[in-house]
């Protein structure tokens, strides 16, 4: 029975072909439309988790604490607190709850989504993504993960409540 379950899991896993990515995923961390999880684990840090627990879990997974905290009281979704790590991962919080994340290039090894999509992915690899020109530039959506393409590749990805900080 156990062998049959393992075989079924392997077969089902082979059915979902990830998007090709040219970026290396941050060690131990996978992002998705519902939050994040440790690589190779069924455990999750879903949207809605308490801020302190989410920060502690991500810090353990990345092997380092956050390097920056910022607040934006004028975000369209309401006041947002952003906590950023050196690899370009930012967690967004409202009223003490984890409600979104952003992963961007230019700050070390960026975290990638469960599909393999991440900063540095070539636009040509975004098969099945929906694209739209916005005030930010060329945005896309793929499996509940959103992103921004610049110069032919993904510059950043996000899910959940997002307010960009510079």
Buried (B, 14 or more C-beta within 10 A) or exposed (E): EEEEEEEEEEEEEEEEEEBBBEBEBBEBBBBBBBBBBBBEEEEBBEBEBEBEEBBEBBBEBBEEEBEEEEEBEEBEBEEBBBBBBBBBBBBBBBEEBBBBBBBBBEBEBBBBBBBBBBBBBBBEBBEEBEEEEEEEEBBBBBBEBBBBBEEEBBBBBBBBBBBBBE
